[in-house]
Amino acid sequence: MTESNLFELVKLIKSAAGDPSAMTDAIWEAGYRQPERTAAEAAQITIDTFLYCNFYCLPTGFWPRNYDSVLQNELMKAVGGEDGELLDADAPTIARSIISAGFSKEAANG
């Protein structure tokens, strides 16, 4: 990832004013995605996400409704850290976490 993309991520993160959900939404809307997964990997990440929701007794209204929601959950983990360790981190640290998790900006269609 180039420095300009890192800078863009930092700007998106800062624009969310510390709200991890807003960071995730802004980064997702800007087109950041992980590489496509195989069918088996997609099934496993979906199962893992549902087990996580069940383990933490999340109301079903907060569970992912489609595969994009599952993928957004992966982005949320990169934003906040697996165990929430990045919730108080600075924007460059969060941006590096996102890049380390394999997210990059997709080329625009057309």
C-alpha positions in Angstrom: 0.0 0.0 0.0 1.4 3.4 -0.9 1.9 6.3 1.5 -1.0 8.2 -0.2 -3.4 5.3 0.6 -2.1 5.2 4.2 -2.8 9.0 4.3 -6.3 8.5 2.9 -7.0 5.8 5.6 -5.7 8.1 8.3 -8.0 10.9 7.1 -11.0 8.5 7.0 -10.2 7.4 10.5 -9.8 10.9 11.9 -13.1 12.0 10.2 -15.0 9.4 12.4 -14.0 11.3 15.6 -13.1 8.1 17.5 -16.2 6.1 16.7 -15.1 2.6 15.6 -18.4 2.0 13.8 -18.2 5.3 11.9 -14.6 4.5 11.0 -15.7 1.1 9.7 -18.5 2.6 7.7 -16.3 5.3 6.1 -13.5 2.9 5.2 -16.0 0.4 3.7 -17.7 3.1 1.7 -14.4 4.3 0.4 -13.9 0.8 -1.2 -11.4 -0.9 1.1 -11.7 -4.7 0.9 -9.7 -7.8 1.7 -8.8 -10.2 -1.2 -11.7 -12.5 -2.2 -11.9 -15.8 -0.3 -12.6 -19.3 -1.5 -16.0 -20.7 -0.9 -14.6 -22.8 2.0 -12.9 -19.7 3.5 -16.1 -17.6 3.1 -18.1 -20.4 4.8 -15.6 -20.6 7.7 -15.5 -16.8 8.3 -19.3 -16.7 8.3 -19.5 -19.6 10.8 -16.9 -17.9 13.0 -18.8 -14.7 13.0 -22.1 -16.3 14.0 -20.4 -18.3 16.7 -18.9 -15.0 18.0 -22.3 -13.4 18.0 -23.8 -16.3 19.8 -21.0 -16.6 22.4 -21.4 -12.9 23.3 -25.2 -13.3 23.4 -25.7 -10.5 20.9 -29.3 -9.9 20.1 -30.0 -11.4 16.6 -30.8 -7.9 15.4 -27.1 -7.2 15.6 -26.0 -10.3 13.7 -24.8 -10.0 10.1 -27.7 -10.2 7.6 -25.5 -11.0 4.5 -22.0 -11.9 3.5 -21.1 -8.2 3.1 -22.0 -7.7 6.8 -19.7 -10.6 7.7 -16.9 -8.9 5.7 -17.6 -5.6 7.4 -17.2 -7.4 10.7 -13.7 -8.4 9.6 -13.0 -4.7 8.9 -14.4 -3.8 12.4 -11.9 -6.2 13.9 -9.1 -4.5 12.1 -10.3 -1.1 13.3 -10.7 -2.0 16.9 -8.4 -5.0 17.3 -9.4 -8.6 18.0 -9.9 -7.8 21.7 -10.6 -4.1 21.5 -6.9 -3.2 22.1 -7.0 -0.5 19.4 -10.0 1.3 20.6 -7.8 4.1 22.1 -5.1 3.9 19.4 -4.1 6.8 17.2 -5.2 7.0 13.5 -1.9 5.8 12.0 -1.9 2.7 14.2 -5.4 1.8 13.2 -4.6 2.4 9.5 -1.6 0.1 9.8 -3.8 -2.5 11.5 -6.2 -2.3 8.5 -3.4 -2.7 6.0 -1.9 -5.6 8.0 -5.3 -7.3 7.9 -5.0 -7.3 4.1 -7.4 -4.5 3.3 -6.7 -2.3 0.3 -8.7 0.0 -1.9 -10.5 -1.7 -4.7 -10.3 -0.2 -8.2 -13.5 1.6 -9.2 -15.7 -0.3 -11.6 -15.9 1.2 -15.1 
